[in-house]
């Protein structure tokens, strides 16, 4: 019974958007309704917190990757990269001349 409830909660609650308070409230409600024992409620809470954090991080990572990919395609970004390379080459040339 506990596994079924846990899986249902994980899928149905959209953990990437849940706050700790909402997770605690859901686990407490199930415990109070007799669906879960106190220990099962605590286990469910802990598991849901972990899954929520993981889901949130996964979403953040996907968004960051998409933004990075989009930014790398911008012409201005390529131009900045080219300028950085030119500056580094010039700094290297100046440094080499200074040590001669």
KAVENGI-V855622 format. One record per helix or strand of 2 or more residues. SS is the DSSP state (H for helix, E for strand). FROM is the first residue (numbers start at 1). TO is the last residue. Records with the same first field share a line. If there is no record, write none. Layout:
SS = FROM-TO  FROM-TO
This chain:
H = 2-12  15-17  20-32  38-72  75-98
